Amino acid sequence: MQTWDNNRGDRMRERPLTMFGTVILVLLSTFGGTSVHAQSNVTEGCGELVTIHTHDRTTTRYALAYPQPAPAGGARAALILLAGGGGHLDLDSKGCARALTGNSLVRSVSNFHSEGFVTALVDAPSDHMGEDGLGGFRVSPKHADDLGKVIADIRRRTQGPVWLVGTSRGSISAANAAARLAGPSAPDGIVLTSALMSGTHGGQKSWVADTVFDLPLEAIRVPVLVVGHAEDKCLRSPPGRMNDITARTRGTREQVVTVTGGPGWPGVTSVGACIGRAPHGFVGQEAEVVSGIARFVAGGRY
């Protein structure tokens, strides 16, 4: 695999990386004035299934998994993985996804563990498990607040830095949270892969027009990594627009990376190419992409 940096989206600033700063211990007896009770079900499987209370009396579940064996120096960070599509993973009692299994982040969980990361696969909240899943909820303040509760819960459990990694439509969720959250509920950094940068207006479902550009990107002050594939033919994630994201964000570190190689895509640019087992999902290049993400999270270059 080869990569190159898009220089306009690569800004380095002389501010200390928050993930190496003082660890913030969060007590979740209260959160934003709303009591948040975490329940978990520890089983053998894909991770610990955790349920927390979220917006409007809903619940949100996530599967928390640790690298095995545990790294000698402890986990590098916890990565909250936000899948694309509708975001409804349909997690089972063992924390395993029964839907969106072809998504690049779902497929790459073991790769993240090999790099020493704790992972958390976040399901759609209990009121967004229909056909559209998260749909237009991805750009809402309530969705950002929900992710803030997940971040705070994981930070309390791991007592370390927590990053958001969103792919495809999951990039909207990651950018939304990073732009709106502050304090112990805010992420230490974000990674956007195959970000949604182009939508369709006038469709039967208005939310298909939503992109990361609909969010207040200027408010993002944490490290930002944007990764796309040169051969991504998904109509929603044109790789040529990735620099437009970092032109608006104000991250302490920023890098835009274009990945090349892999099996390519035989068809034309279309919505049909927006699938995980294609350049849109870095098929066949998962380990290399995860290694690059790991280097950036650790404070280096992709």
C-alpha positions in Angstrom: 0.0 0.0 0.0 1.2 3.5 -0.8 0.0 6.7 0.7 0.6 10.3 0.1 -0.3 13.4 2.1 -2.4 16.2 0.8 -0.3 19.1 1.9 -3.1 21.7 2.2 -4.8 19.5 4.8 -1.6 18.8 6.9 -1.2 21.4 9.6 1.0 20.8 12.6 0.7 23.1 15.6 2.8 23.4 18.7 0.2 22.5 21.2 0.6 19.4 23.4 -1.4 16.3 22.4 -4.3 15.8 24.8 -4.0 12.1 24.8 -0.7 12.3 26.6 -1.9 14.8 29.1 -3.2 14.3 32.5 -5.8 11.5 32.7 -9.2 12.8 33.6 -11.2 10.5 36.0 -14.9 10.9 35.5 -17.5 9.9 38.1 -20.7 9.2 36.3 -23.0 9.8 39.3 -24.4 12.6 37.2 -23.8 13.8 33.7 -25.1 17.0 32.4 -27.8 17.0 35.0 -29.0 13.6 33.9 -28.3 10.5 35.8 -26.5 7.9 33.7 -26.3 4.4 34.9 -24.1 1.9 33.1 -25.1 -1.7 33.0 -22.9 -4.4 31.5 -23.0 -8.0 30.6 -19.7 -9.7 30.6 -19.6 -12.8 28.3 -17.2 -14.6 26.1 -17.6 -13.3 22.6 -16.8 -10.0 20.9 -16.7 -7.9 24.0 -18.4 -6.6 27.1 -21.9 -5.5 26.3 -22.6 -2.2 28.0 -25.9 -0.3 28.1 -26.2 3.3 29.1 -29.2 5.7 29.4 -29.2 8.3 26.6 -31.6 10.9 25.1 -35.3 11.0 25.9 -35.3 7.8 28.1 -33.6 5.8 25.4 -30.7 3.4 25.9 -27.6 2.9 23.8 -25.4 -0.2 23.8 -21.8 -0.7 22.9 -19.4 -3.6 22.9 -16.2 -2.9 24.8 -13.2 -5.1 24.0 -9.6 -5.2 25.2 -6.5 -6.3 23.3 -5.5 -9.8 24.3 -3.0 -10.4 25.6 -2.9 -7.0 27.4 0.0 -4.8 26.1 2.9 -4.6 28.5 2.6 -0.8 28.9 -1.2 -0.9 28.9 -3.6 0.0 26.1 -2.6 2.9 23.9 -6.1 4.4 23.9 -9.7 3.5 23.5 -11.2 3.9 20.1 -15.0 4.4 19.7 -15.8 2.9 16.3 -18.8 4.4 14.5 -19.9 2.4 11.5 -21.5 3.8 8.4 -24.9 3.1 6.9 -27.7 3.3 9.4 -25.3 2.6 12.2 -27.5 -0.2 13.6 -25.1 -3.0 14.4 -27.8 -5.2 16.1 -25.3 -6.2 18.8 -26.1 -9.6 20.4 -25.7 -10.6 24.0 -22.0 -11.4 23.4 -21.3 -8.0 21.9 -21.0 -9.3 18.4 -22.5 -7.3 15.5 -25.2 -9.1 13.6 -25.6 -6.3 11.0 -23.1 -4.2 9.1 -20.5 -7.0 9.4 -18.9 -5.9 6.1 -18.2 -2.4 7.4 -14.5 -1.6 7.4 -14.4 -0.7 11.1 -16.3 -3.8 12.2 -14.0 -5.9 10.1 -10.9 -4.2 11.6 -11.6 -4.7 15.3 -8.9 -7.4 15.6 -6.4 -5.2 13.8 -7.0 -2.4 16.3 -6.5 -4.9 19.1 -3.2 -6.0 17.5 -2.1 -2.3 17.6 -2.8 -2.2 21.4 -6.2 -0.3 21.4 -9.3 -0.9 23.4 -12.3 -0.8 21.0 -16.0 0.1 21.5 -18.5 -0.7 18.8 -21.4 1.6 19.3 -24.9 0.5 18.2 -27.8 2.9 17.3 -29.9 4.0 20.2 -33.1 2.1 21.1 -35.3 4.5 19.1 -33.3 4.4 15.9 -33.2 0.7 15.1 -35.5 0.8 12.1 -34.7 0.6 8.4 -33.1 4.1 8.3 -31.1 3.5 11.6 -29.6 6.8 12.7 -30.7 8.6 9.5 -30.8 12.4 10.1 -30.2 11.9 13.8 -26.5 11.8 13.0 -26.3 15.6 12.7 -28.4 16.4 15.8 -27.1 17.8 19.2 -28.8 15.0 21.0 -26.7 12.4 19.0 -23.6 14.3 20.0 -24.7 14.3 23.7 -25.3 10.5 23.5 -21.8 9.9 22.2 -20.5 12.2 24.9 -22.1 9.9 27.5 -20.4 6.9 25.8 -17.0 8.7 25.8 -17.3 9.6 29.5 -18.3 6.0 30.4 -15.4 4.5 28.5 -13.0 7.1 29.9 -14.1 6.2 33.4 -13.6 2.5 32.7 -10.2 2.7 30.9 -8.8 5.9 32.6 -7.1 6.8 29.4 -7.6 8.8 26.2 -10.7 8.1 24.1 -10.8 8.8 20.3 -13.7 8.7 17.8 -13.2 6.8 14.6 -16.0 7.2 12.1 -16.3 5.8 8.6 -18.6 6.7 5.8 -21.8 8.0 7.4 -20.1 7.3 10.8 -17.8 10.3 10.0 -20.8 12.6 10.4 -21.4 11.2 13.9 -17.7 11.6 14.8 -17.5 15.2 13.5 -20.8 16.1 15.2 -19.5 14.9 18.6 -16.1 16.6 18.2 -17.7 19.9 17.2 -20.3 20.1 20.0 -18.7 18.4 23.0 -16.4 19.8 25.7 -14.8 18.7 28.9 -14.7 15.0 30.0 -17.3 14.0 27.5 -15.3 15.3 24.5 -13.0 13.0 22.4 -9.3 13.3 22.6 -9.1 13.2 18.8 -11.0 12.0 15.8 -10.3 9.9 12.7 -12.6 10.3 9.6 -12.3 7.6 7.0 -14.2 7.7 3.6 -16.0 10.7 5.1 -19.4 11.7 3.7 -18.8 14.9 1.8 -21.5 14.9 -0.9 -25.2 14.5 -0.4 -28.3 14.4 -2.6 -30.9 17.2 -2.1 -34.5 16.8 -3.0 -34.7 13.1 -2.3 -37.6 11.3 -0.5 -35.4 11.1 2.6 -34.0 14.5 3.4 -31.2 13.2 5.5 -29.4 11.7 2.5 -28.2 15.2 1.9 -26.4 15.3 5.2 -22.6 15.6 5.1 -19.8 16.5 7.5 -19.9 20.0 6.1 -23.3 20.6 7.7 -21.6 20.6 11.1 -19.7 23.4 12.8 -16.3 22.0 11.9 -14.6 25.2 13.0 -15.3 24.2 16.6 -13.2 21.1 16.3 -9.9 21.7 18.3 -8.7 18.1 18.8 -6.3 16.2 16.5 -8.0 15.3 13.2 -7.0 12.6 10.8 -8.8 12.3 7.4 -8.2 9.1 5.4 -9.7 8.3 2.0 -8.9 6.0 -0.9 -7.8 7.3 -4.3 -10.0 4.7 -6.0 -13.1 5.3 -3.9 -15.9 5.6 -6.4 -18.6 6.2 -3.8 -20.6 9.2 -4.9 -20.8 10.4 -1.3 -17.1 10.4 -0.4 -15.1 12.0 -3.2 -11.5 11.8 -2.1 -10.7 15.0 -3.8 -12.7 17.0 -1.2 -10.8 15.7 1.9 -8.8 18.9 2.2 -12.0 20.9 2.5 -12.6 19.2 5.8 -9.3 20.3 7.4 -9.6 23.7 5.7 -12.4 24.3 8.3 -11.3 22.3 11.4 -8.9 23.8 13.9 -7.3 20.7 15.2 -4.1 20.7 17.3 -2.7 18.3 14.7 -4.2 17.6 11.3 -3.3 15.3 8.4 -5.1 14.2 5.3 -4.0 10.9 3.7 -4.9 9.4 0.4 -4.5 5.6 0.2 -3.7 3.8 -3.1 -3.4 0.2 -4.1 -5.8 -2.7 -3.4 -8.2 -4.4 -5.8 -9.8 -1.2 -7.0 -13.5 -0.9 -8.2 -14.6 -2.0 -11.7 -17.6 0.2 -11.9 -18.3 3.9 -12.3 -18.8 6.5 -9.5 -22.1 5.7 -7.9 -23.9 5.0 -4.7 -23.4 1.4 -5.4 -19.7 1.8 -4.7 -20.4 3.0 -1.1 -19.9 -0.5 0.4 -17.3 -1.8 2.9 -15.8 -4.5 0.6 -14.5 -2.0 -1.9 -11.9 0.9 -1.9 -14.6 2.8 0.1 -13.8 0.3 2.9 -10.1 -0.2 2.2 -10.8 -3.8 1.4 -7.6 -5.9 1.5 -5.7 -3.0 3.1 -7.3 -3.0 6.6 -4.1 -3.8 8.5 -2.1 -1.1 6.8 -4.8 1.5 7.3 -5.1 0.6 11.0 -1.3 0.8 11.4 -1.4 4.3 10.0 -4.2 5.4 12.3 -2.3 3.9 15.2 0.8 6.0 14.4 -1.3 9.2 14.2 -3.2 8.5 17.5 0.2 7.9 19.2 1.3 11.4 18.2 3.1 10.8 15.0 2.4 10.8 11.3 0.1 8.3 9.4 
